[in-house]
Amino acid sequence: MKSTNKIMPYAIVTFIYFIVGFLTTINEQLQAPLKGTFLTEAGDIKNTLTTLISFFFFLGYLVNGTLGSKWVNTYGYKKTIIRGLVFIVLGLSVYLTSTIIGHNFPHFNLTIGDVTIPYGYLIFLCGSYIMGCSAAVIQVVVNPYVASYDLPGTQPVQRLNITTGINSIGTTSAPFFVTVIMFSGISIESIQIKQLITPLSILILCIVAVIFLTKKLNIPDLPNTRVAEGEVLERSVFSFRHFTLGVIAIFFYVGTEVAIGANINLYALEKIKSGHAITFFGRENMIIGGIDFGVHALLSTLYWGGFLVGRAISSFFNKISAQIQLSVTTTIATILILTSIFQENLWYLVAVGLLHSSMWSCIFSLAIKDLGKYTSKASGIFVSAVFGGAVFTLLQGGLADIFHSWRYTWLLNAACELLMLSYALFGYKIREQDRQTVSEKQEEIIHASH
């Protein structure tokens, strides 16, 4: 019974992280459909405007990551999770408002020169920002909670890999949810915005139910992972060099992770329109049960599916250090991205998902090592660095408009992988003075308690 009670809080937090992964990927997968519904008259900046969906989502991480850590320190882990879930309901409600306006008032537009942008799309971007806020707040809870939670027989990077593996089930299933449930398997060219209304309404009701359930469940607080009430930190968390470099590494990691997941569909559509066949086992479409899933949708699904497989495998690596895992995966990922560029083969980009799967866990566990009570504050700043997903997705979309092609924009991703490799080789090392500072403070707390 005791072991069951020990597992339950971990399982609850992991399930909520599944929800975050599912909704994050839905947000990304709506880029291509909304480009074909809202942005048909956006001129030569369609790709830039389309990637604003991801930009605003991850802007929420930048602005609200530290807010999440403040809430954890003030209200604790459970109440912060509930606040994050309330943000999800608000964000989905704004999505719903956007689709209703877009459907009922199709000529309610903003015109700048030869570019026409529906106000419904601008409202959708606001919803994307709120959804990013919710994901940031919840992630500030999940990462330190899972890394610090005392689950017998596991180590931090292993627990993080298991939790992010469950998160990957959400990210893997989301593309098919968008294709089959939201848009009934029809081609992107035939999608109508009104098809979003019913599934968004159902999602809102589901999250409301999760909020009520979470309130009744036991999610115990974790000692020595957040600042006590009235306590002031003696130094800046940025003074820990391995943490600061870890924040930079995660900025570039999320940048390349999200850019591939969000933009590979747009790259695939470009190749298809130019007459380049993209096949899966020799087939150019995936018709199952009369529904055409489209290979372009399959690309993203398999990319995120690689996360699921990779995290499932790495969850057994309890004897391989996070530093070694990060060194190997970033090296191979760089090779695959460069091969994809020069051979113009999208499947090499898909394979990168398998390698990206454990990078977050590796960087996070290395970056917060030996931080003690600085952990929750560090987690908030760390999550703010997820804004890299906004920067690189938008930057890549802008370059695609400038170059009139997505092909060489993937060099950005290769650069991100190389920077993470440098963290794995050098940046992760903890300075002796940082290790001593935390150890001395912990000894003071132990003596004071006696």
TABEL-V870248 format. One record per residue. NEAR is the number of other ideal C-beta (glycine too) atoms within 12 Angstrom. Layout:
near->{NEAR:NEAR}
//
This chain:
near->{7:8:12:11:16:18:21:20:30:35:25:34:44:38:28:42:40:31:42:49:39:37:45:45:45:46:51:47:47:48:49:41:42:47:36:27:34:40:38:24:25:31:18:17:25:32:38:30:37:43:45:37:47:52:38:37:47:44:32:43:46:33:24:37:42:29:30:47:37:23:33:43:34:19:25:26:44:29:23:41:42:32:32:46:39:28:36:42:32:28:43:37:28:32:41:30:28:38:37:26:29:35:24:17:18:22:15:21:22:21:15:14:12:11:20:24:32:32:24:34:42:29:31:44:39:28:42:43:35:36:48:47:41:44:52:49:46:55:49:48:51:47:50:43:43:46:42:38:36:22:27:13:12:25:28:33:39:35:38:46:40:40:46:44:36:34:41:44:31:34:46:36:29:40:43:31:34:41:38:26:23:35:36:24:26:22:23:34:18:15:29:23:34:23:27:39:24:19:28:38:21:18:32:29:18:21:33:22:17:30:29:16:20:31:19:13:22:19:33:21:25:28:20:23:34:36:28:18:10:8:16:12:26:16:20:17:34:23:19:37:28:37:41:28:31:44:37:30:41:46:37:40:47:46:41:49:50:51:49:50:46:51:49:50:47:45:44:37:33:30:28:26:17:16:9:21:18:33:20:23:12:10:16:21:22:28:16:16:10:11:19:25:32:38:33:41:42:33:43:45:38:36:48:48:32:39:46:35:26:37:44:26:23:42:29:19:29:18:12:23:24:39:32:21:39:44:31:28:42:39:24:25:44:32:23:34:39:24:21:33:26:16:16:23:25:40:28:32:44:36:30:43:40:32:42:50:40:51:51:53:43:45:48:48:44:45:52:45:32:31:44:36:34:37:42:45:37:48:50:39:41:49:49:38:40:48:39:41:49:39:29:40:46:37:31:44:39:27:27:34:25:17:19:15:22:39:27:22:37:39:25:34:47:34:25:40:40:26:33:47:33:24:37:36:21:18:30:36:23:26:20:13:16:30:20:15:27:33:18:18:25:21:15:16:18:13:10:10:10:7}
//
